[in-house]
Amino acid sequence: MAEPFHEAKLGSTPIRDLGLTITGTPLEPLIAVLEREIADAGIARLRPRFYLSTEWGVPTDTVAIAIPFYLARPDLTRLHAERTGHVEGYSRAEILRYLRHEMGHVVDYAYRLHDEREFIHLFGSITQPYVESYRPEPFSRRYVTHLPGWYAQKHPEEDWAETFAVWLTPGRDWRAEYADWPAALAKLEYCDGRVRALGGTDPLSVDDELDEDVGELGYSLDDYYSNLALSDTEPRGLDAALRAIFEDHADLDASTSLPAAKLLEGLELDVVANVYRWTGHFPEQTRALVRHLARRADELGLAYPPVREGKVMLALTTLVTALAMNHVYKGSYLP
C-alpha cells in the first residue's frame, strides 16, 4: 500500500497518483466477509467485481461494486470527515451494510429482476425518475430499514437493494422482525424465493465495466472537495433558541466556562450522521446548519460550564433534529 502523503501535498495530488488499491487495506477482509455471505446464501455463480471510485454504487446493468476511495486509507477517511462532515462507512459494520446494499443492485442487474411482473408490483418500475431529493416517511411499514435516511423510500431500485441487504444480513430473523409490516414482509418473501431459485443459475449479465475508477481520476482531492459544495442555507431567527440553551445552563463563575462554538464543532460528525439516519435530512444540509449555529454561537459569545456539557449536548442535538425535521417535511427550518 502506498505511503500516506503529507497533508499539504495530499490535497494537490491527482487522485490517480495516490496509489490507492483495495489489496492490503481493511476493505479487503470485509469484501471477503461479503463473499462468504453470498456463498452461504446460495448465490454461487455471481461474482461481483470490486473497485475504488468516488462514491458507493453499481454502474447500471453491471456487476461492479464501487467503494469510496477515501475508505482505502485512514488519513483519507479523516480528511473526508473533516471536509464533508460525514463518512459513508465509518465503521466495519457500516461498510458491510453498504456492501450488502450494493450487492442487491448487482443481483438485480445480473438477473434482470426489475423486468419481472412481481418485482414491479412490489417495488415499482425502475423507470420512475431517480431524484436525489426525496421526502421519506419515517418508520413506514411499507419499507425495510437498513441504510440511514430511510433509503428504501428513495426509488424502487433502492427499495429492492435495501430489502436484499436485510435478507442477506446474517443473524437477522427478518420474518419475525417484519411480521407486523405486511408490505415490507412481502418484499422480503419475494427476495427469499427469487434469490434462492436463481442463485445456482448463470446470471444474464456479467458486465463489469467500471465508472470513475480511482486509477483514472486526474483531478486532485482539493478539486474533488471543492465540487462537493456546502449548502449555503443559513436560517435566520435561531439566536433566541441558542441563547435559551446556553442561558439555561449558565454558570455564575464565567471564568470556568467553555465556548459554545467549540462544542458544536465537536458534535458535527455524530450529529450529521444520526440526524440523517433518523430524519432523512441530507448530511451536507445538516453540516451547513451545525456550522451556522457554531458561527452564531461564537458571534453571540455563548459559553457553558464543563459540568453541564452532557445536558447542553442533548439540548443542541434535539434542536438540530427538530430543525431538520421541519426542513424535510415543510421545506424550511422555520415557518
C-alpha positions as CSV (number, residue, x, y, z in Angstrom):
1,M,0.0,0.0,0.0
2,A,1.3,3.5,-0.8
3,E,2.8,5.6,1.9
4,P,0.4,8.4,3.0
5,F,1.3,11.8,1.5
6,H,1.9,14.8,3.8
7,E,-1.5,16.5,4.0
8,A,-0.2,19.7,2.3
9,K,0.8,17.7,-0.7
10,L,-2.2,15.4,-0.4
11,G,-4.7,18.0,-1.5
12,S,-3.0,18.9,-4.7
13,T,-2.0,15.4,-5.9
14,P,-4.1,13.8,-8.6
15,I,-6.2,11.1,-7.1
16,R,-4.9,8.6,-9.6
17,D,-1.4,9.2,-8.4
18,L,-2.2,8.3,-4.8
19,G,-1.6,4.6,-5.5
20,L,-4.9,3.6,-4.0
21,T,-5.9,-0.1,-4.1
22,I,-8.2,-2.4,-2.2
23,T,-5.5,-5.0,-1.7
24,G,-3.8,-4.8,1.7
25,T,-6.4,-2.4,3.2
26,P,-9.0,-3.0,5.9
27,L,-11.5,-3.2,3.0
28,E,-10.1,-6.5,1.7
29,P,-11.3,-8.7,4.7
30,L,-14.7,-7.0,4.7
31,I,-15.1,-7.9,1.0
32,A,-14.2,-11.5,1.9
33,V,-16.9,-11.4,4.6
34,L,-19.5,-10.3,1.9
35,E,-18.3,-13.1,-0.4
36,R,-18.8,-15.7,2.3
37,E,-22.3,-14.3,2.9
38,I,-23.1,-14.5,-0.8
39,A,-21.8,-18.1,-0.9
40,D,-23.8,-19.1,2.2
41,A,-26.9,-17.6,0.7
42,G,-26.5,-19.9,-2.3
43,I,-25.6,-17.2,-4.9
44,A,-22.9,-19.4,-6.3
45,R,-22.4,-18.2,-9.9
46,L,-22.5,-14.5,-9.4
47,R,-19.1,-12.9,-8.7
48,P,-19.1,-9.1,-8.4
49,R,-16.0,-7.0,-9.2
50,F,-14.9,-4.5,-6.5
51,Y,-13.1,-1.3,-7.2
52,L,-12.4,2.1,-5.7
53,S,-14.3,5.2,-7.0
54,T,-15.7,8.5,-5.8
55,E,-18.8,7.0,-4.0
56,W,-20.7,3.8,-3.3
57,G,-22.6,2.5,-6.3
58,V,-23.0,-0.1,-9.0
59,P,-22.9,1.2,-12.6
60,T,-26.2,0.4,-14.3
61,D,-26.5,-3.1,-15.7
62,T,-23.1,-4.2,-14.3
63,V,-21.9,-6.4,-11.6
64,A,-19.2,-4.0,-10.5
65,I,-19.3,-2.5,-6.9
66,A,-17.7,0.9,-6.4
67,I,-16.3,1.7,-3.0
68,P,-15.4,5.2,-2.0
69,F,-11.6,5.7,-2.4
70,Y,-11.4,7.6,1.0
71,L,-12.1,4.3,2.8
72,A,-8.9,2.8,1.5
73,R,-6.6,4.8,3.9
74,P,-7.2,6.1,7.4
75,D,-5.7,9.5,6.5
76,L,-8.1,9.9,3.6
77,T,-11.0,8.9,5.8
78,R,-10.1,11.5,8.3
79,L,-9.7,14.1,5.6
80,H,-13.1,13.2,4.1
81,A,-14.7,13.6,7.6
82,E,-13.1,17.0,8.0
83,R,-14.0,18.3,4.6
84,T,-17.6,16.9,4.4
85,G,-18.7,16.2,8.0
86,H,-19.9,12.8,7.0
87,V,-18.4,9.4,6.1
88,E,-20.5,6.7,4.5
89,G,-18.8,3.7,6.0
90,Y,-17.0,4.9,9.1
91,S,-17.0,1.5,10.9
92,R,-16.7,-2.1,10.0
93,A,-20.4,-2.8,10.5
94,E,-21.4,0.2,8.4
95,I,-19.1,-0.7,5.5
96,L,-20.7,-4.2,5.5
97,R,-24.2,-2.6,5.4
98,Y,-23.2,-0.6,2.3
99,L,-21.6,-3.7,0.7
100,R,-24.8,-5.7,1.2
101,H,-26.9,-3.0,-0.3
102,E,-24.7,-2.7,-3.4
103,M,-24.8,-6.4,-3.8
104,G,-28.6,-6.1,-4.0
105,H,-28.1,-3.9,-7.1
106,V,-25.7,-6.5,-8.6
107,V,-28.2,-9.3,-8.1
108,D,-31.0,-7.2,-9.7
109,Y,-28.8,-6.2,-12.7
110,A,-27.3,-9.7,-13.2
111,Y,-30.7,-11.5,-13.3
112,R,-32.8,-8.5,-14.5
113,L,-35.3,-8.9,-11.7
114,H,-36.6,-5.4,-12.3
115,D,-38.3,-6.7,-15.5
116,E,-40.4,-9.3,-13.6
117,R,-44.1,-8.5,-13.1
118,E,-44.0,-9.4,-9.4
119,F,-40.9,-7.1,-8.8
120,I,-42.8,-4.2,-10.5
121,H,-45.9,-5.0,-8.4
122,L,-44.0,-5.0,-5.1
123,F,-41.3,-2.4,-5.7
124,G,-42.5,-0.3,-8.6
125,S,-40.9,0.3,-12.0
126,I,-37.3,1.3,-12.1
127,T,-38.2,3.7,-15.0
128,Q,-39.5,6.1,-12.4
129,P,-37.4,9.3,-12.3
130,Y,-34.4,9.0,-10.0
131,V,-34.1,12.2,-8.0
132,E,-31.6,12.9,-5.2
133,S,-34.1,14.8,-3.1
134,Y,-36.9,12.7,-1.6
135,R,-39.2,13.1,1.4
136,P,-39.2,9.9,3.4
137,E,-41.9,8.8,5.8
138,P,-40.1,7.7,8.9
139,F,-40.9,4.2,10.2
140,S,-43.2,3.5,7.3
141,R,-44.1,-0.2,7.4
142,R,-44.0,-0.5,3.6
143,Y,-40.2,-0.5,3.6
144,V,-37.4,-2.2,5.4
145,T,-34.9,-0.2,7.4
146,H,-31.2,-0.7,6.6
147,L,-29.1,2.3,5.4
148,P,-29.6,5.7,7.0
149,G,-32.2,8.2,5.8
150,W,-35.0,5.7,5.2
151,Y,-33.1,5.0,1.9
152,A,-35.5,2.3,0.7
153,Q,-38.0,5.1,0.0
154,K,-35.9,6.9,-2.5
155,H,-36.6,4.8,-5.6
156,P,-37.8,1.2,-6.5
157,E,-34.2,0.2,-7.2
158,E,-33.1,1.3,-3.7
159,D,-36.2,-0.4,-2.2
160,W,-35.1,-3.7,-3.7
161,A,-31.4,-3.2,-2.7
162,E,-32.4,-2.4,0.9
163,T,-34.7,-5.4,1.0
164,F,-32.0,-7.7,-0.3
165,A,-29.5,-6.3,2.2
166,V,-31.8,-7.1,5.2
167,W,-32.4,-10.6,3.8
168,L,-28.7,-11.2,3.4
169,T,-27.6,-9.9,6.8
170,P,-26.5,-12.9,9.0
171,G,-28.4,-13.4,12.2
172,R,-31.4,-11.3,11.3
173,D,-34.8,-13.1,11.8
174,W,-36.5,-10.9,9.2
175,R,-39.7,-12.8,9.3
176,A,-40.1,-12.1,13.0
177,E,-38.7,-8.5,12.7
178,Y,-41.1,-7.6,10.0
179,A,-44.1,-9.8,11.0
180,D,-46.3,-6.8,11.6
181,W,-45.1,-5.0,8.4
182,P,-47.0,-6.9,5.7
183,A,-45.9,-4.8,2.7
184,A,-42.2,-5.0,3.7
185,L,-42.5,-8.7,4.6
186,A,-44.0,-9.4,1.2
187,K,-40.9,-7.9,-0.5
188,L,-38.6,-10.0,1.7
189,E,-40.5,-13.2,0.9
190,Y,-40.2,-12.3,-2.8
191,C,-36.5,-11.7,-2.3
192,D,-36.1,-15.0,-0.5
193,G,-37.9,-17.0,-3.1
194,R,-36.3,-15.5,-6.2
195,V,-32.7,-15.4,-5.0
196,R,-32.9,-19.0,-3.8
197,A,-34.3,-20.0,-7.1
198,L,-31.8,-18.1,-9.2
199,G,-28.7,-18.4,-7.1
200,G,-27.5,-21.6,-8.7
201,T,-28.1,-20.4,-12.3
202,D,-25.9,-18.4,-14.6
203,P,-26.5,-14.6,-14.5
204,L,-27.9,-13.0,-17.6
205,S,-25.4,-10.2,-17.4
206,V,-21.8,-10.2,-16.1
207,D,-20.7,-6.8,-17.5
208,D,-18.2,-5.4,-15.0
209,E,-17.3,-2.1,-16.7
210,L,-16.1,0.5,-14.2
211,D,-17.3,4.0,-13.8
212,E,-14.9,6.6,-12.4
213,D,-12.3,4.1,-11.5
214,V,-9.9,5.7,-9.0
215,G,-6.9,4.9,-11.3
216,E,-8.4,7.3,-13.9
217,L,-9.2,10.3,-11.7
218,G,-7.0,13.0,-12.9
219,Y,-8.3,15.7,-10.6
220,S,-6.9,16.4,-7.1
221,L,-8.5,15.9,-3.7
222,D,-8.8,19.7,-3.4
223,D,-10.7,19.7,-6.7
224,Y,-12.9,16.8,-5.6
225,Y,-13.9,18.5,-2.3
226,S,-14.4,21.9,-3.9
227,N,-17.1,20.4,-6.1
228,L,-18.9,18.9,-3.0
229,A,-20.5,22.3,-2.3
230,L,-21.5,23.1,1.2
231,S,-25.2,24.1,1.4
232,D,-25.5,27.8,1.7
233,T,-28.6,27.7,3.8
234,E,-28.3,29.9,6.8
235,P,-31.6,30.2,8.6
236,R,-32.2,33.4,10.5
237,G,-34.1,33.6,13.7
238,L,-32.3,30.9,15.7
239,D,-30.4,33.2,18.1
240,A,-33.2,33.0,20.7
241,A,-33.1,29.2,20.7
242,L,-29.3,29.2,21.1
243,R,-29.4,31.7,23.9
244,A,-32.1,29.7,25.7
245,I,-30.0,26.5,25.6
246,F,-26.8,28.2,27.0
247,E,-28.5,30.5,29.4
248,D,-30.4,27.6,30.9
249,H,-27.0,26.0,31.7
250,A,-25.0,29.1,32.5
251,D,-22.5,29.1,35.4
252,L,-22.2,32.0,37.8
253,D,-18.4,31.7,37.5
254,A,-17.9,32.7,33.9
255,S,-14.1,32.0,34.2
256,T,-14.7,28.3,34.1
257,S,-17.0,28.3,31.0
258,L,-16.1,26.9,27.6
259,P,-17.0,28.4,24.2
260,A,-20.3,27.0,22.8
261,A,-18.9,27.2,19.2
262,K,-16.2,24.6,20.0
263,L,-18.8,22.2,21.4
264,L,-20.9,22.5,18.3
265,E,-17.9,21.9,16.1
266,G,-17.0,18.8,18.1
267,L,-20.6,17.5,17.7
268,E,-20.7,17.9,14.0
269,L,-19.7,14.4,12.8
270,D,-22.0,12.4,15.1
271,V,-25.0,14.8,14.8
272,V,-24.8,14.8,11.0
273,A,-24.8,11.0,10.8
274,N,-27.5,10.5,13.3
275,V,-29.8,13.2,12.0
276,Y,-29.5,11.7,8.5
277,R,-30.2,8.2,9.8
278,W,-33.4,9.2,11.6
279,T,-34.8,12.1,9.7
280,G,-33.6,11.8,6.1
281,H,-32.1,15.3,6.3
282,F,-29.1,15.2,3.9
283,P,-25.7,15.3,5.6
284,E,-24.5,18.3,3.6
285,Q,-27.6,20.3,4.8
286,T,-27.1,19.3,8.4
287,R,-23.4,20.1,8.3
288,A,-24.2,23.6,7.0
289,L,-26.8,24.0,9.7
290,V,-24.5,23.0,12.5
291,R,-21.7,25.2,11.2
292,H,-24.1,28.1,11.0
293,L,-25.2,27.6,14.6
294,A,-21.5,27.4,15.7
295,R,-20.8,30.7,13.9
296,R,-23.8,32.4,15.6
297,A,-22.8,30.9,19.0
298,D,-19.3,32.4,18.5
299,E,-20.7,35.8,17.4
300,L,-23.1,35.9,20.4
301,G,-20.3,34.9,22.8
302,L,-22.2,31.9,24.2
303,A,-20.5,29.6,26.7
304,Y,-21.3,26.7,29.0
305,P,-19.8,25.2,32.2
306,P,-17.9,21.9,31.6
307,V,-20.0,20.1,34.3
308,R,-23.2,20.7,32.2
309,E,-21.7,19.5,28.9
310,G,-23.8,16.4,28.6
311,K,-27.1,18.3,29.1
312,V,-26.0,21.0,26.6
313,M,-25.1,18.4,24.0
314,L,-28.5,16.8,24.4
315,A,-30.3,20.1,24.0
316,L,-28.3,21.1,20.9
317,T,-28.9,17.7,19.3
318,T,-32.6,17.9,20.0
319,L,-32.6,21.4,18.4
320,V,-30.8,20.4,15.3
321,T,-33.1,17.3,14.9
322,A,-36.2,19.4,15.3
323,L,-35.0,21.9,12.7
324,A,-34.0,19.1,10.3
325,M,-37.5,17.5,10.6
326,N,-39.0,20.9,9.8
327,H,-36.8,21.2,6.7
328,V,-37.6,17.6,5.5
329,Y,-41.4,17.9,5.8
330,K,-42.0,21.7,5.3
331,G,-39.1,22.7,3.1
332,S,-37.7,25.2,5.5
333,Y,-36.2,25.2,9.0
334,L,-38.6,27.8,10.4
335,P,-42.1,28.8,9.3
